[in-house]
Amino acid sequence: MEARKGAWNAINEFPERFRRRMSGGAYRPEIDGLRFFAIAIVVVGHVAERAVRFFPSAHAAAQNNWAADLLQRAGLGVFLFFTISGFIIATQARKSGRAPLSPAFLKSYFWRRLLRIEPPYIILLICTWLALTLSGYAPEGANHFDAEPRSLNISLLGSIFYAHGLTWGSYPRLFPPGWSLEVEVQFYILAPLLFWLWFRLQGAAARVIVAIGALAGAALLSLELAPKIGPVFADKSILRFFAFFWLGILLADARPWIEARTAALPKWAASAIGWLGVLGYLVIPNAPDDNLALAMALRGAVYATLIAMFVSAWARHSSFAHFCSRPWISLIGGACYSIYLVHMQTTQVMSTVAAKIAPHMPVAGVVGLALVEYMAIVAVGLIFYALIERTFMLPDWHILARRWIAQRMGGPRATPAE
């Protein structure tokens, strides 16, 4: 009994012990709750794609099946991630109190992103590269592996410098979901200038006009953008996805105004806004290529559902905000970067092995396998998060690493003042 109670307590304490480390500001679990929805959509989408790809029974069941189509829309999770990124970075820029183009802001801004985002990604890329290079194995059923550049070494360099999609117009061979991280980095580079321009704009009317005009213009650009502009593959650039980042920036600016008004909403209304927002976001069809007016209307509907999710998450009395703030939900959302980095390799290996063992697995078995893969992805992601990513959340991890190396080498110690 005591052992069982101890295990239960450990499970309950795990989210608090390993929650996201903050470099500044108060922790708001509801934002990690939104990240939970984003990573869940991505993981479900990619697992479903491999189920259809590897198992004939799943492939047959998915034909002309609208539910199966909804499950395979991993990109929706990425768009939510882009919106969250715009919101988070704009909020941090506001709180810094520094001019976005000042040397002090730029140094802190870019240095933090280099120390925080780059190391886990590099570790993932190099480990995958080593595994494939040393084994000579070519992943089966991996549609984006058979692409340019043919050299894995060159592909690795393209991914390390976040230029794979821009250079070759293909998904990164070592980590196909890395295309979205490349777009994120393009936003990081553009963001200080964008903040400087936006923060300087005065007057409520002018800000509303610019906000709506830029959002509509970005939506139109994403629909009409040429796949390639000169030598650059624009289809894999921020030009196609800028509207989501911009929406996040607008939400960061409007948050105090929104929170003041949602506080007066009845609980049922505040809750319904969030849950209907999620439902609408998942079921709104993709924009058609042959009807620009309909495509713009659908994009507007997508933006409205994203806004609804944020609005309900900020209404602390809503059931949606309560769900987003649940310890395990916010933990998984907080570990989304690690789960994002390991989910593709995990589902690829498990699906490949299962397809060799039971190639004619019935649909019920495929569903069971998918559930096992979800659990495995979360477990592997949390291990990667606890052992690797959280280390790089420490703002002075590089100083601590130098100190550790100096102690082992018997040299002078690095100090935090360095």
C-alpha positions as CSV (number, residue, x, y, z in Angstrom):
1,M,0.0,0.0,0.0
2,E,2.8,2.4,0.9
3,A,4.7,1.6,-2.3
4,R,1.5,2.2,-4.3
5,K,0.9,5.5,-2.5
6,G,4.5,6.6,-3.1
7,A,4.3,5.8,-6.8
8,W,1.0,7.7,-7.1
9,N,2.5,10.7,-5.3
10,A,5.5,10.6,-7.7
11,I,3.2,10.7,-10.7
12,N,1.3,13.6,-9.3
13,E,4.5,15.5,-8.4
14,F,6.2,14.9,-11.8
15,P,4.5,17.7,-13.7
16,E,5.5,20.3,-11.0
17,R,9.0,19.0,-10.8
18,F,9.7,19.1,-14.5
19,R,7.5,22.0,-15.7
20,R,9.0,24.5,-18.1
21,R,11.9,26.6,-16.8
22,M,11.3,30.3,-17.3
23,S,14.0,32.8,-18.2
24,G,11.8,35.6,-16.9
25,G,8.2,36.4,-16.0
26,A,5.5,34.3,-14.3
27,Y,4.6,30.8,-15.6
28,R,1.2,30.7,-17.3
29,P,0.2,27.0,-17.7
30,E,-2.7,27.8,-20.1
31,I,-0.2,28.8,-22.8
32,D,1.4,25.4,-22.5
33,G,-2.1,23.9,-22.6
34,L,-2.5,25.5,-26.1
35,R,0.9,24.0,-27.0
36,F,-0.6,20.6,-25.9
37,F,-3.3,21.0,-28.6
38,A,-0.7,21.9,-31.2
39,I,1.6,19.0,-30.5
40,A,-1.3,16.6,-30.2
41,I,-2.5,17.5,-33.7
42,V,1.0,17.1,-35.1
43,V,1.6,13.7,-33.5
44,V,-1.8,12.3,-34.3
45,G,-1.4,13.5,-37.9
46,H,2.0,11.9,-38.5
47,V,1.0,8.6,-36.8
48,A,-2.1,8.5,-38.9
49,E,-0.2,9.1,-42.1
50,R,2.1,6.2,-41.3
51,A,-0.8,3.9,-40.4
52,V,-2.3,4.6,-43.8
53,R,1.0,4.3,-45.5
54,F,2.2,1.0,-43.9
55,F,-1.0,-1.0,-43.5
56,P,-3.3,-1.9,-46.4
57,S,-6.3,-2.3,-44.1
58,A,-5.8,1.3,-42.8
59,H,-5.2,2.5,-46.3
60,A,-8.5,1.0,-47.6
61,A,-10.5,2.2,-44.6
62,A,-9.1,5.8,-45.1
63,Q,-10.4,6.0,-48.7
64,N,-13.1,8.7,-49.0
65,N,-13.3,8.8,-45.2
66,W,-13.7,12.3,-43.9
67,A,-12.7,11.3,-40.3
68,A,-9.4,9.7,-41.6
69,D,-8.7,12.9,-43.5
70,L,-9.2,15.0,-40.4
71,L,-6.7,12.8,-38.4
72,Q,-4.0,13.4,-41.0
73,R,-3.9,17.2,-40.9
74,A,-0.7,17.6,-39.0
75,G,-0.1,21.0,-40.5
76,L,-2.9,22.5,-38.3
77,G,-0.8,21.9,-35.3
78,V,2.1,23.7,-36.9
79,F,-0.1,26.8,-37.6
80,L,-1.1,26.9,-34.0
81,F,2.5,26.7,-33.0
82,F,3.3,29.6,-35.3
83,T,0.5,31.7,-33.6
84,I,1.8,30.8,-30.2
85,S,5.3,31.8,-31.2
86,G,4.2,35.2,-32.4
87,F,2.3,35.7,-29.2
88,I,5.1,34.6,-26.8
89,I,7.9,36.6,-28.5
90,A,5.8,39.8,-28.8
91,T,4.9,39.5,-25.2
92,Q,8.5,39.1,-24.2
93,A,9.5,42.0,-26.4
94,R,6.9,44.2,-24.7
95,K,8.0,43.2,-21.2
96,S,11.7,43.8,-21.9
97,G,11.2,47.6,-21.9
98,R,13.9,47.9,-24.5
99,A,13.7,49.2,-28.1
100,P,13.5,46.1,-30.3
101,L,16.4,47.3,-32.5
102,S,18.6,48.4,-29.6
103,P,21.9,46.5,-29.3
104,A,21.0,45.4,-25.7
105,F,17.7,43.9,-26.9
106,L,19.2,42.3,-30.0
107,K,22.1,40.7,-28.1
108,S,19.8,39.2,-25.4
109,Y,17.1,38.2,-27.9
110,F,19.3,36.3,-30.4
111,W,21.7,34.9,-27.8
112,R,18.8,33.4,-25.8
113,R,17.3,31.8,-28.9
114,L,20.7,30.4,-30.0
115,L,21.3,28.9,-26.6
116,R,17.8,27.6,-26.1
117,I,16.6,26.3,-29.5
118,E,19.8,25.3,-31.3
119,P,21.4,22.6,-29.1
120,P,18.5,20.1,-28.8
121,Y,17.9,20.3,-32.5
122,I,21.6,19.8,-33.4
123,I,21.8,16.8,-31.1
124,L,18.7,15.3,-32.8
125,L,20.1,15.9,-36.3
126,I,23.6,14.6,-35.6
127,C,22.2,11.4,-33.8
128,T,19.9,10.7,-36.7
129,W,22.7,11.4,-39.2
130,L,25.1,9.1,-37.4
131,A,22.5,6.3,-37.2
132,L,21.7,6.4,-40.9
133,T,25.3,6.9,-42.0
134,L,26.8,4.2,-40.0
135,S,24.0,1.7,-40.7
136,G,23.4,2.6,-44.3
137,Y,19.7,2.2,-43.6
138,A,17.2,4.1,-45.8
139,P,13.9,4.6,-43.9
140,E,11.1,2.7,-45.5
141,G,7.8,4.5,-46.4
142,A,9.5,7.8,-45.7
143,N,8.3,9.8,-48.7
144,H,10.5,12.9,-48.0
145,F,13.8,10.9,-47.5
146,D,14.1,10.3,-51.2
147,A,14.7,13.9,-52.1
148,E,17.3,16.5,-52.9
149,P,20.1,16.9,-51.9
150,R,21.2,13.3,-52.4
151,S,24.1,13.7,-50.0
152,L,23.1,13.2,-46.4
153,N,26.1,15.3,-45.4
154,I,24.9,18.3,-47.4
155,S,21.3,17.8,-46.2
156,L,22.6,17.9,-42.6
157,L,24.4,21.2,-43.3
158,G,21.2,22.6,-44.8
159,S,19.2,21.7,-41.8
160,I,21.8,23.0,-39.3
161,F,21.7,26.4,-41.0
162,Y,17.9,26.3,-41.3
163,A,18.0,26.6,-45.1
164,H,17.0,23.2,-46.4
165,G,13.5,24.2,-47.6
166,L,14.7,27.6,-49.0
167,T,17.6,26.0,-50.9
168,W,16.1,22.7,-52.3
169,G,12.4,23.2,-51.8
170,S,12.2,19.8,-50.1
171,Y,11.5,18.7,-46.6
172,P,14.7,18.0,-44.6
173,R,15.8,14.4,-45.2
174,L,17.0,13.8,-41.6
175,F,14.0,15.4,-39.9
176,P,11.1,16.2,-42.3
177,P,9.1,18.2,-39.7
178,G,12.2,20.5,-39.4
179,W,10.7,22.6,-42.2
180,S,8.5,24.4,-39.6
181,L,11.5,25.1,-37.4
182,E,13.2,26.7,-40.4
183,V,10.2,29.0,-40.8
184,E,10.2,29.8,-37.1
185,V,13.9,30.9,-37.3
186,Q,13.0,33.1,-40.3
187,F,10.4,34.8,-38.0
188,Y,12.9,35.1,-35.2
189,I,15.2,37.1,-37.6
190,L,12.4,39.3,-38.8
191,A,10.7,39.8,-35.5
192,P,12.8,42.7,-34.0
193,L,12.2,44.9,-37.0
194,L,8.5,44.0,-37.1
195,F,8.2,44.8,-33.4
196,W,10.0,48.1,-33.8
197,L,7.6,49.1,-36.6
198,W,4.5,47.9,-34.8
199,F,5.3,49.4,-31.4
200,R,5.9,52.8,-33.0
201,L,2.5,53.0,-34.5
202,Q,0.2,55.3,-32.4
203,G,-3.5,55.7,-32.4
204,A,-6.2,53.0,-32.0
205,A,-7.7,53.6,-35.4
206,A,-4.4,53.4,-37.2
207,R,-3.4,50.2,-35.3
208,V,-6.7,48.5,-36.1
209,I,-6.4,49.4,-39.8
210,V,-2.8,48.2,-40.0
211,A,-3.6,45.0,-38.0
212,I,-6.5,43.9,-40.2
213,G,-4.9,45.1,-43.4
214,A,-1.7,43.2,-42.7
215,L,-3.5,40.1,-41.7
216,A,-5.7,40.1,-44.9
217,G,-2.6,40.9,-47.0
218,A,-0.6,38.1,-45.5
219,A,-3.5,35.7,-46.0
220,L,-3.8,36.7,-49.7
221,L,0.0,36.4,-50.1
222,S,-0.1,32.8,-48.7
223,L,-2.7,31.8,-51.3
224,E,-1.2,33.5,-54.3
225,L,2.6,33.1,-53.5
226,A,4.6,31.6,-56.3
227,P,6.4,28.3,-55.3
228,K,9.8,29.8,-56.2
229,I,11.1,33.4,-56.4
230,G,14.4,33.4,-58.2
231,P,16.7,30.8,-56.6
232,V,14.6,30.7,-53.3
233,F,11.8,28.2,-52.7
234,A,9.3,30.7,-51.3
235,D,6.8,27.9,-50.7
236,K,8.9,26.8,-47.7
237,S,9.4,30.4,-46.4
238,I,7.8,32.6,-43.8
239,L,6.0,34.4,-46.7
240,R,3.5,31.6,-46.8
241,F,2.9,31.4,-43.0
242,F,3.4,35.0,-41.9
243,A,-0.3,35.5,-41.1
244,F,-0.2,33.1,-38.2
245,F,2.8,34.8,-36.5
246,W,1.2,38.2,-37.1
247,L,-2.0,37.0,-35.5
248,G,0.0,35.9,-32.5
249,I,1.5,39.4,-32.2
250,L,-1.9,41.0,-32.4
251,L,-3.2,38.7,-29.7
252,A,-0.3,39.7,-27.4
253,D,-1.2,43.4,-27.9
254,A,-5.0,42.8,-27.4
255,R,-4.6,40.4,-24.4
256,P,-5.4,43.0,-21.6
257,W,-8.4,44.2,-23.4
258,I,-9.6,40.7,-24.1
259,E,-9.1,39.4,-20.6
260,A,-11.0,42.4,-19.1
261,R,-14.0,41.4,-21.2
262,T,-13.9,37.7,-20.9
263,A,-13.9,38.0,-17.1
264,A,-17.5,39.1,-17.3
265,L,-18.7,36.2,-19.5
266,P,-20.7,33.4,-18.0
267,K,-18.7,30.2,-17.4
268,W,-20.6,28.3,-20.0
269,A,-20.0,31.0,-22.7
270,A,-16.3,31.3,-21.9
271,S,-16.0,27.5,-22.1
272,A,-17.9,27.1,-25.3
273,I,-15.8,29.7,-27.1
274,G,-12.7,27.6,-26.6
275,W,-14.1,24.1,-27.2
276,L,-16.0,25.3,-30.3
277,G,-12.8,27.0,-31.4
278,V,-10.9,23.7,-31.3
279,L,-13.7,21.9,-33.1
280,G,-14.0,24.5,-35.8
281,Y,-10.2,24.7,-36.3
282,L,-10.1,20.9,-36.9
283,V,-13.0,20.7,-39.3
284,I,-12.7,23.8,-41.5
285,P,-11.6,22.5,-44.9
286,N,-8.4,23.5,-46.7
287,A,-8.6,26.6,-48.9
288,P,-9.4,25.6,-52.5
289,D,-7.0,26.6,-55.3
290,D,-9.7,27.7,-57.8
291,N,-11.8,30.1,-55.7
292,L,-10.0,33.0,-54.1
293,A,-13.0,34.5,-52.4
294,L,-13.9,31.2,-50.7
295,A,-10.3,30.6,-49.8
296,M,-10.0,34.0,-48.1
297,A,-13.3,33.3,-46.2
298,L,-12.0,30.0,-45.0
299,R,-8.7,31.6,-43.9
300,G,-10.7,34.2,-41.9
301,A,-12.6,31.4,-40.3
302,V,-9.4,29.7,-39.3
303,Y,-8.1,32.9,-37.7
304,A,-11.3,33.3,-35.8
305,T,-11.0,29.8,-34.3
306,L,-7.5,30.4,-33.3
307,I,-8.5,33.7,-31.6
308,A,-11.3,31.8,-29.8
309,M,-8.9,29.3,-28.3
310,F,-6.7,32.1,-26.9
311,V,-9.7,34.0,-25.6
312,S,-11.1,31.0,-23.8
313,A,-7.7,30.0,-22.4
314,W,-7.4,33.5,-20.8
315,A,-10.8,33.2,-19.2
316,R,-9.6,31.5,-16.1
317,H,-13.1,30.5,-15.0
318,S,-13.8,28.5,-18.3
319,S,-13.5,24.7,-18.5
320,F,-11.2,25.2,-21.5
321,A,-8.7,27.2,-19.4
322,H,-9.0,24.7,-16.6
323,F,-8.2,21.8,-19.0
324,C,-5.2,23.8,-20.5
325,S,-3.9,24.4,-16.9
326,R,-4.1,20.7,-15.8
327,P,-0.6,19.6,-14.6
328,W,-0.1,16.8,-17.1
329,I,-1.6,18.7,-20.0
330,S,0.6,21.8,-19.4
331,L,3.6,19.5,-18.8
332,I,3.2,17.8,-22.2
333,G,2.6,21.2,-23.8
334,G,5.7,22.5,-22.1
335,A,7.7,19.6,-23.4
336,C,6.3,20.0,-26.9
337,Y,9.6,20.9,-28.5
338,S,11.2,17.6,-27.3
339,I,8.1,15.7,-28.4
340,Y,8.3,17.4,-31.7
341,L,12.0,16.5,-32.1
342,V,11.6,12.8,-31.4
343,H,8.1,11.9,-32.6
344,M,8.9,11.2,-36.2
345,Q,11.7,8.8,-35.5
346,T,9.7,7.0,-32.9
347,T,6.6,6.5,-35.1
348,Q,8.8,5.6,-38.1
349,V,10.7,2.9,-36.2
350,M,7.6,1.4,-34.5
351,S,5.4,1.5,-37.7
352,T,8.2,-0.1,-39.8
353,V,8.8,-2.9,-37.3
354,A,5.0,-3.6,-36.8
355,A,4.4,-3.7,-40.6
356,K,7.2,-6.3,-41.0
357,I,5.8,-8.4,-38.1
358,A,2.1,-8.1,-39.0
359,P,1.7,-6.6,-42.5
360,H,-2.0,-7.6,-42.7
361,M,-2.9,-6.2,-39.3
362,P,-6.7,-5.4,-39.2
363,V,-7.9,-1.8,-38.6
364,A,-8.6,-2.5,-34.9
365,G,-5.0,-3.6,-34.5
366,V,-3.7,-0.5,-36.3
367,V,-5.7,1.7,-34.0
368,G,-4.2,-0.2,-31.0
369,L,-0.8,0.3,-32.4
370,A,-1.4,4.0,-32.9
371,L,-2.4,4.3,-29.2
372,V,0.8,2.5,-28.2
373,E,2.8,4.8,-30.4
374,Y,1.2,7.9,-28.8
375,M,2.3,6.7,-25.4
376,A,5.8,5.8,-26.6
377,I,6.2,9.2,-28.3
378,V,5.1,11.0,-25.1
379,A,7.5,8.8,-23.0
380,V,10.5,9.3,-25.3
381,G,9.7,13.0,-25.6
382,L,9.5,13.5,-21.8
383,I,12.8,11.6,-21.4
384,F,14.5,13.9,-24.0
385,Y,12.9,16.9,-22.3
386,A,14.0,16.0,-18.8
387,L,17.6,14.9,-19.8
388,I,18.4,17.3,-22.6
389,E,16.0,20.2,-23.3
390,R,15.6,21.4,-19.8
391,T,19.4,21.7,-19.5
392,F,19.3,24.3,-22.2
393,M,16.5,26.2,-20.6
394,L,19.0,27.4,-18.0
395,P,20.1,30.8,-19.2
396,D,23.6,30.2,-18.0
397,W,24.0,26.6,-19.0
398,H,27.0,27.5,-21.2
399,I,28.8,29.0,-18.2
400,L,28.0,26.0,-16.1
401,A,29.3,23.7,-18.9
402,R,32.6,25.6,-19.1
403,R,33.0,25.5,-15.4
404,W,32.4,21.7,-15.4
405,I,34.9,21.2,-18.2
406,A,37.4,23.5,-16.4
407,Q,37.1,21.5,-13.2
408,R,37.6,18.2,-15.1
409,M,40.6,19.6,-17.0
410,G,42.1,21.2,-13.9
411,G,42.1,24.7,-15.5
412,P,40.7,28.0,-14.3
413,R,37.0,28.1,-13.5
414,A,34.5,30.1,-15.5
415,T,32.5,32.5,-13.4
416,P,29.0,33.7,-14.0
417,A,30.4,37.2,-14.6
418,E,32.1,36.0,-17.8
